């Protein structure tokens, strides 16, 4: 079972990215669909280190979206 703290972090970064995607140049629907596919593609991860790397990657994407 995955650490509940990591699960909370993943859910929070997903929500933050969704919120930032409202003003995405190609539209919210495009952004939401891509975001959902990206997170769903990593849903199988069980190793905490891999999950932490995914969270770090999501934080990077968040900074990139904020810069738009």
HELIX and SHEET records of a PDB file:
HELIX    1   1 UNK A    4  UNK A   20  1                                  17    
HELIX    2   2 UNK A   21  UNK A   23  5                                   3    
HELIX    3   3 UNK A   28  UNK A   40  1                                  13    
HELIX    4   4 UNK A   48  UNK A   67  1                                  20    
END                                                                             
